[in-house]
């Protein structure tokens, strides 16, 4: 089933580290497959700090849809694929 409506997710990363780049790549690839927009923000930036505070986030990276935390931590490719597929097929 394809995504028939606009969906945008936000990924909050702690910084520009190699592990964060790997996580960004995993989520970006899965979002791209399902035509989901992914906005990447960093905790060190003001918008990242504000979002983390608003949602009372304590664990990173965090994948967010609106004001709902969808996933935290480092997913493997299969977990990310399942999470995104589940979201677009709701």
Residue pairs with C-beta under 8 A, 6 or more apart in sequence:
1 88
1 89
2 34
2 35
2 88
3 34
3 35
3 36
3 88
6 37
7 36
7 37
7 65
7 87
7 88
8 36
8 37
8 38
8 39
8 65
9 27
9 31
9 36
9 37
9 38
9 39
9 63
9 64
9 65
9 70
9 87
10 38
10 39
10 40
10 41
10 51
10 63
10 64
10 65
11 23
11 24
11 27
11 38
11 39
11 40
11 41
11 61
11 62
11 63
11 64
12 41
12 42
12 43
12 48
12 51
12 52
12 57
12 60
12 61
12 62
12 64
13 20
13 23
13 24
13 40
13 41
13 42
13 43
13 48
13 60
13 61
14 20
14 42
14 43
14 44
14 60
14 61
15 42
15 43
15 44
16 42
19 74
20 61
22 74
23 61
23 74
23 75
24 40
26 75
26 76
26 77
26 80
27 38
27 63
27 75
27 80
27 84
28 38
28 40
29 77
29 80
30 77
30 80
30 81
30 83
30 84
31 37
31 38
31 84
32 38
33 81
33 84
34 84
34 85
34 87
34 88
36 84
36 87
36 88
41 47
41 48
41 51
42 48
43 49
43 52
43 60
51 57
51 64
52 60
52 62
54 67
55 62
55 64
55 67
55 69
57 69
57 72
59 72
59 73
60 72
61 72
61 73
61 74
62 69
62 71
62 72
63 69
63 70
63 71
63 72
63 83
64 70
65 87
70 83
70 87
71 79
71 80
71 83
75 83
